């Protein structure tokens, strides 16, 4: 069976490395805060002005004043620090954040990312995604492999307005894990019960063989 949202977030948690500062995007990426490996110490940053986010609160223990960039209630840690948006984006633009884990609407085979708007639909704004993909060391995307009608979201070329060009390093979907490499996407891991043939059928982007990716 394909991974569900929590399994995708847990797989993304395995991308975290000790000592890193990491930004979690809106949507499925926020769940990664609940799946940090016990032997890994990371500091989560939110562009609305918080460094050191804890996991989501238990029901009844929410504090409406503690929210992430997606306006979800979160928890603080003893070492949590608060600051204004200017300081937050100085961290991002200054290359202080090691990795961003973001959601996406589309990713192309050369790592282009579209995750901020669909033409004709009302959006609140582009948020910090454009700054993040330009300023962090590594970009990991979590998203469903296909849209609601079954069309691939891993494309030869994005059709939606871009957030950044050639910025995605790794893609985690409900079907598996792929890396952006020379010539297309390389399969790194398959979700439990998902075959390589199934993943390939769901992918419009070029999938290169392991030897081609070397």
C-alpha positions in Angstrom: 0.0 0.0 0.0 1.2 3.6 -0.7 2.4 5.6 2.3 -0.1 7.8 4.1 0.6 11.4 5.2 2.2 10.3 8.5 4.3 7.6 6.9 5.6 10.1 4.4 6.4 12.5 7.3 8.2 9.7 9.1 10.3 8.9 6.1 11.2 12.6 5.8 12.2 12.5 9.4 15.0 10.2 8.4 16.4 13.0 6.3 17.3 15.0 9.4 20.9 15.2 10.5 22.2 16.0 14.0 22.8 19.7 14.6 20.9 20.9 11.6 18.6 23.9 11.5 15.5 22.9 9.4 12.5 24.7 8.1 9.2 22.8 7.7 6.7 24.0 5.1 2.9 24.1 5.2 0.9 20.9 4.9 2.4 17.4 5.3 5.9 18.8 6.1 4.6 20.2 9.4 4.0 16.5 10.5 7.8 15.9 10.4 8.0 17.6 13.8 6.4 14.5 15.3 8.9 12.1 13.7 12.4 13.4 14.6 14.6 10.4 15.4 15.4 10.0 19.1 19.2 10.0 18.4 19.0 13.2 16.3 19.0 16.7 17.6 17.7 19.3 15.2 16.3 22.9 15.6 13.1 23.6 13.7 12.7 27.1 12.3 9.4 28.8 11.3 9.5 31.8 9.1 6.9 33.6 11.2 9.6 34.0 13.9 10.3 31.0 15.9 13.4 28.9 16.4 13.0 25.6 18.3 9.6 24.3 17.5 8.3 21.3 19.5 5.8 18.7 18.3 2.1 19.3 17.9 0.2 19.7 21.3 -2.1 17.1 22.7 -5.8 17.9 22.4 -6.8 20.4 25.2 -3.2 21.6 25.7 -3.2 24.0 22.7 -1.9 27.6 23.1 -3.4 29.9 20.5 -0.4 32.2 20.7 2.0 29.5 19.6 1.6 28.8 15.9 3.7 27.8 12.9 3.8 29.4 9.5 0.7 27.4 8.5 -1.2 28.8 11.5 -1.3 25.5 13.3 -0.9 25.4 17.1 2.5 24.0 18.1 4.5 23.6 21.3 7.7 25.4 22.5 10.8 23.9 24.0 13.0 25.2 26.8 15.5 26.7 24.3 12.8 28.2 22.0 13.6 31.7 20.7 11.2 34.3 19.1 12.0 37.1 16.7 10.5 39.2 14.0 10.1 38.3 10.3 13.1 40.3 9.2 15.4 38.3 11.5 13.7 35.1 10.4 14.4 35.8 6.7 17.9 37.0 7.4 18.5 33.5 8.7 17.0 32.0 5.5 18.6 34.3 3.0 21.9 34.2 4.9 22.3 30.4 4.4 21.9 29.5 8.1 19.1 26.9 7.5 20.5 23.6 6.4 17.4 22.1 4.9 13.8 22.9 4.0 11.1 20.3 3.8 8.3 21.6 1.6 5.0 20.6 0.0 4.5 20.9 -3.8 1.9 21.0 -6.5 4.4 20.0 -9.2 8.1 19.1 -9.5 9.9 18.8 -12.9 12.5 16.2 -13.8 15.2 18.9 -13.5 14.2 19.9 -10.0 12.0 22.9 -10.8 9.4 23.5 -8.0 5.9 24.9 -8.3 4.2 25.1 -4.9 2.7 28.6 -4.3 -0.2 29.2 -6.7 -2.7 27.9 -9.2 -3.7 30.6 -11.7 -7.3 31.8 -11.2 -7.5 30.6 -7.6 -7.4 32.9 -4.6 -4.1 32.6 -2.6 -3.0 34.3 0.5 0.5 35.0 -0.8 3.6 33.2 -1.8 4.9 32.9 1.8 8.6 32.2 2.3 9.0 29.4 -0.2 10.9 31.4 -2.8 13.4 32.6 -0.2 13.7 29.1 1.3 14.5 27.4 -2.0 17.1 30.1 -2.8 18.7 30.2 0.6 18.8 26.7 2.2 21.4 24.1 1.6 19.0 21.2 0.7 15.4 21.1 -0.4 13.2 18.0 0.2 9.7 17.9 -1.2 6.8 15.8 0.3 3.7 15.4 -1.8 1.3 12.9 -3.3 2.6 11.3 -6.5 -0.5 12.1 -8.5 -3.3 14.7 -8.3 -7.0 13.9 -7.5 -7.7 12.7 -11.0 -4.6 10.5 -11.2 -2.4 12.8 -13.3 1.3 12.7 -12.4 2.7 15.6 -10.3 6.3 14.6 -11.3 6.5 16.2 -14.7 8.9 16.7 -17.6 8.2 20.4 -17.2 6.1 22.3 -14.6 2.9 23.8 -15.9 2.2 26.1 -12.9 4.1 29.3 -11.9 7.5 28.3 -10.5 8.7 28.8 -7.0 12.3 28.1 -8.0 14.3 26.6 -10.9 16.4 23.5 -10.3 16.1 23.7 -6.6 14.7 20.3 -5.5 17.2 17.6 -4.3 14.9 14.8 -3.1 11.2 14.0 -3.5 9.2 11.9 -1.1 5.8 10.8 -2.3 3.2 8.3 -1.2 4.8 5.8 -3.7 8.5 6.2 -2.8 11.6 8.4 -2.7 13.3 9.9 -5.8 16.4 12.1 -6.3 16.8 14.7 -8.9 19.9 13.7 -10.9 21.4 14.4 -14.3 18.9 13.4 -16.9 15.8 13.0 -14.7 14.8 11.3 -11.5 16.4 8.3 -9.8 14.4 5.9 -7.7 15.9 5.7 -4.2 13.2 3.7 -2.3 9.8 2.3 -2.9 6.9 2.5 -0.4 6.0 -0.8 1.2 4.0 -2.9 -1.3 4.6 -0.5 -4.2 6.3 -1.9 -7.3 8.8 0.0 -9.5 6.4 -0.5 -12.4 3.6 1.1 -10.5 5.8 4.1 -9.6 7.0 4.4 -13.2 3.4 4.4 -14.5 2.5 7.2 -12.2 5.5 9.4 -13.3 5.6 11.6 -16.3 9.1 12.7 -15.6 12.0 10.8 -17.0 13.2 8.1 -14.6 16.9 7.2 -15.1 18.4 3.9 -14.3 21.0 3.7 -11.5 23.9 3.4 -14.0 22.7 6.4 -16.0 22.6 8.5 -12.8 26.2 7.7 -11.8 
